[in-house]
Amino acid sequence: MSARTISIMNQKGGTGKTTTAVNLAAYLAILGKRVLLIDFDPQANATMGLGIEHGPDETVYHAMFGSQDHGRVIKPTHFTNLHMVPASADLAGALVELVNVEDRERHLRKFVDSVRDQYDFMFIDLGPSLNLLTINGFLASDEVIIPIQCEYYSLRGVEQLLETVQMVRDNLGHPLQIAGALLTMHEEGKRFSQDVVKDIRENFPHHVYESVVPRSVPLAEAPSFSRPVVLYAPQSSGARAYERLAEELIKQGESANEYQAPKGEE
């Protein structure tokens, strides 16, 4: 069975996108799933957050352009079941190179398809910009998870992203689905935070995960130690939130009957 391939994306920075990619991937690996995390952001925060060392020609840039064999670009991590394709600043140059390349929107997909059967889950951590790299990530994915920070007006920033997903469906013929929205940086006990959660659950036009990620000091500190929160503060509220999310994601995909389809797509 081929991997369920999921992009994690919000064009607004500071929503917990990379934190979600790293920690969700780690917990799924702990739960016995074979996971590949692809850092597709030129900032390479996921690469640094897992402490991945790599040579100058051993990144997703080289995987995407086929200039390196898979064994050189797919790196081991702290977990037996979790592998990673790192990124570097070279990825920013791909934006220029892809412009005049044939089938420019599908270069990442070619790599993903070549290793899809080796994993249960593949996550693509996209950068916060809507550009040709984003389109490559979407066309390599089956689904998108959108982290949404628990703050007022947070839904407004998601509208353009949803329009881009629809464009991928309509113009590029790729049946990309919204797996769901993940509420992040929730402040327990704060009235406005509760109001935002209620607003998003009522108005977001797709599935919203039950798991809510709190604003958490250990979650913020763990990347500076080059490890996911489960290896830094496993009993913290942030760690428990991502453990619950991993379990929720597994249940979501177990069967067609248990999967909660996005509203309006049932």
BASE-921620 format. One line per field, with one value per residue (C-alpha): x, y, z; chain; residue number from 1. Coordinates in steps of 0.05 Angstrom, whole numbers, plus 5000, padded with zeros to 4 digits. Layout:
// BASE-921620
px: [X/...]
py: [Y/...]
pz: [Z/...]
c: [A/...]
k: [NUM/...]
***
This chain:
// BASE-921620
px: [5000/5028/5038/4986/5022/5005/5030/5030/5019/4996/5022/5021/5084/5084/5025/5065/5073/5142/5129/5070/5110/5167/5126/5069/5120/5157/5095/5071/5140/5134/5066/5099/5086/5139/5146/5184/5188/5208/5233/5209/5222/5287/5291/5304/5275/5251/5320/5351/5295/5314/5389/5399/5469/5478/5528/5520/5491/5446/5381/5311/5337/5381/5326/5278/5325/5348/5421/5430/5408/5356/5404/5443/5385/5340/5371/5360/5334/5328/5274/5282/5217/5227/5270/5280/5298/5333/5330/5379/5380/5394/5320/5305/5344/5296/5243/5285/5306/5236/5208/5236/5233/5183/5130/5155/5098/5112/5186/5176/5120/5168/5213/5155/5124/5190/5192/5118/5113/5166/5126/5058/5059/5098/5096/5119/5135/5121/5147/5099/5096/5047/5094/5118/5149/5081/5049/5102/5086/5012/5018/5062/5009/4942/4920/4937/4936/4929/4954/4913/4935/4882/4877/4825/4821/4861/4810/4819/4891/4870/4823/4879/4907/4840/4834/4902/4881/4818/4861/4904/4841/4809/4868/4919/4871/4899/4847/4880/4839/4839/4854/4836/4854/4896/4885/4952/4979/4916/4917/4876/4835/4837/4767/4789/4825/4762/4722/4770/4765/4689/4691/4738/4699/4635/4661/4720/4690/4728/4746/4777/4817/4794/4866/4886/4959/4971/5020/5078/5148/5176/5149/5185/5249/5256/5281/5341/5362/5351/5298/5222/5186/5176/5252/5255/5193/5149/5101/5088/5020/5048/5076/5011/4973/5015/5009/4934/4937/4979/4927/4871/4906/4913/4840/4821/4854/4837/4775/4727/4673/4716/4744/4708/4704/4713/4646/4616/4658/4619]
py: [5000/5068/5125/5175/5238/5303/5374/5419/5490/5559/5619/5658/5649/5631/5582/5521/5491/5462/5445/5404/5370/5349/5327/5293/5254/5233/5209/5169/5135/5119/5088/5041/5077/5084/5159/5204/5278/5322/5392/5434/5502/5540/5562/5489/5495/5423/5399/5439/5419/5346/5359/5327/5331/5328/5343/5402/5357/5315/5355/5356/5403/5347/5295/5338/5348/5275/5292/5246/5175/5166/5134/5198/5246/5204/5211/5172/5209/5196/5144/5079/5089/5162/5185/5255/5290/5354/5423/5480/5550/5519/5504/5578/5574/5521/5574/5605/5539/5510/5568/5542/5468/5421/5394/5444/5433/5359/5352/5337/5288/5246/5236/5224/5172/5135/5123/5124/5048/5048/5089/5093/5169/5222/5295/5355/5416/5474/5544/5601/5629/5611/5599/5545/5506/5505/5478/5424/5405/5403/5361/5311/5306/5272/5320/5384/5397/5471/5494/5554/5597/5611/5686/5733/5739/5675/5647/5706/5687/5617/5639/5648/5580/5547/5582/5555/5484/5493/5519/5456/5414/5454/5475/5420/5362/5338/5315/5348/5344/5384/5332/5383/5445/5439/5491/5514/5561/5555/5590/5552/5596/5656/5675/5700/5635/5596/5643/5632/5556/5560/5607/5562/5498/5532/5568/5530/5495/5430/5381/5409/5361/5350/5354/5426/5445/5492/5549/5512/5531/5460/5460/5526/5503/5433/5454/5490/5421/5391/5343/5335/5350/5276/5271/5337/5342/5280/5296/5367/5389/5402/5332/5301/5343/5317/5246/5253/5283/5224/5176/5218/5218/5143/5134/5184/5142/5072/5063/5101/5092/5123/5179/5245/5276/5351/5388/5395/5338/5280]
pz: [5000/4981/5029/5048/5026/5062/5053/5114/5094/5115/5078/5143/5183/5257/5255/5277/5208/5217/5289/5266/5210/5256/5316/5278/5238/5301/5337/5277/5275/5349/5335/5285/5220/5167/5155/5108/5123/5064/5081/5022/5053/5034/5107/5125/5194/5196/5176/5233/5281/5272/5271/5203/5176/5101/5046/4999/4945/4990/4995/4966/4912/4885/4894/4855/4796/4796/4806/4866/4882/4936/4985/4989/5000/5047/5116/5181/5243/5318/5302/5264/5226/5209/5150/5124/5060/5083/5052/5044/5016/4948/4943/4933/4867/4843/4834/4778/4747/4745/4704/4638/4653/4621/4669/4720/4769/4777/4792/4866/4849/4807/4867/4915/4868/4865/4940/4958/4967/5021/5071/5106/5112/5075/5099/5058/5100/5052/5057/5076/5005/4950/4890/4843/4900/4934/4870/4866/4938/4925/4862/4901/4956/4966/5021/5058/5133/5150/5218/5241/5300/5351/5340/5312/5236/5227/5178/5132/5118/5096/5040/4988/5006/4996/4929/4908/4927/4884/4827/4831/4825/4769/4726/4738/4746/4812/4864/4923/4987/5052/5105/5158/5198/5261/5315/5344/5397/5438/5505/5556/5601/5553/5530/5462/5448/5464/5419/5361/5368/5367/5306/5266/5283/5260/5198/5168/5107/5118/5173/5237/5280/5351/5376/5394/5402/5461/5464/5497/5519/5507/5436/5424/5457/5428/5358/5390/5416/5346/5369/5369/5434/5450/5462/5498/5543/5530/5586/5565/5540/5471/5466/5487/5435/5378/5404/5401/5332/5307/5333/5302/5235/5235/5252/5198/5145/5170/5128/5083/5136/5192/5150/5162/5093/5086/5090/5021/4992/5020]
c: [A/A/A/A/A/A/A/A/A/A/A/A/A/A/A/A/A/A/A/A/A/A/A/A/A/A/A/A/A/A/A/A/A/A/A/A/A/A/A/A/A/A/A/A/A/A/A/A/A/A/A/A/A/A/A/A/A/A/A/A/A/A/A/A/A/A/A/A/A/A/A/A/A/A/A/A/A/A/A/A/A/A/A/A/A/A/A/A/A/A/A/A/A/A/A/A/A/A/A/A/A/A/A/A/A/A/A/A/A/A/A/A/A/A/A/A/A/A/A/A/A/A/A/A/A/A/A/A/A/A/A/A/A/A/A/A/A/A/A/A/A/A/A/A/A/A/A/A/A/A/A/A/A/A/A/A/A/A/A/A/A/A/A/A/A/A/A/A/A/A/A/A/A/A/A/A/A/A/A/A/A/A/A/A/A/A/A/A/A/A/A/A/A/A/A/A/A/A/A/A/A/A/A/A/A/A/A/A/A/A/A/A/A/A/A/A/A/A/A/A/A/A/A/A/A/A/A/A/A/A/A/A/A/A/A/A/A/A/A/A/A/A/A/A/A/A/A/A/A/A/A/A/A/A/A/A/A/A/A/A/A/A/A/A/A/A]
k: [1/2/3/4/5/6/7/8/9/10/11/12/13/14/15/16/17/18/19/20/21/22/23/24/25/26/27/28/29/30/31/32/33/34/35/36/37/38/39/40/41/42/43/44/45/46/47/48/49/50/51/52/53/54/55/56/57/58/59/60/61/62/63/64/65/66/67/68/69/70/71/72/73/74/75/76/77/78/79/80/81/82/83/84/85/86/87/88/89/90/91/92/93/94/95/96/97/98/99/100/101/102/103/104/105/106/107/108/109/110/111/112/113/114/115/116/117/118/119/120/121/122/123/124/125/126/127/128/129/130/131/132/133/134/135/136/137/138/139/140/141/142/143/144/145/146/147/148/149/150/151/152/153/154/155/156/157/158/159/160/161/162/163/164/165/166/167/168/169/170/171/172/173/174/175/176/177/178/179/180/181/182/183/184/185/186/187/188/189/190/191/192/193/194/195/196/197/198/199/200/201/202/203/204/205/206/207/208/209/210/211/212/213/214/215/216/217/218/219/220/221/222/223/224/225/226/227/228/229/230/231/232/233/234/235/236/237/238/239/240/241/242/243/244/245/246/247/248/249/250/251/252/253/254/255/256/257/258/259/260/261/262/263/264/265/266]
***
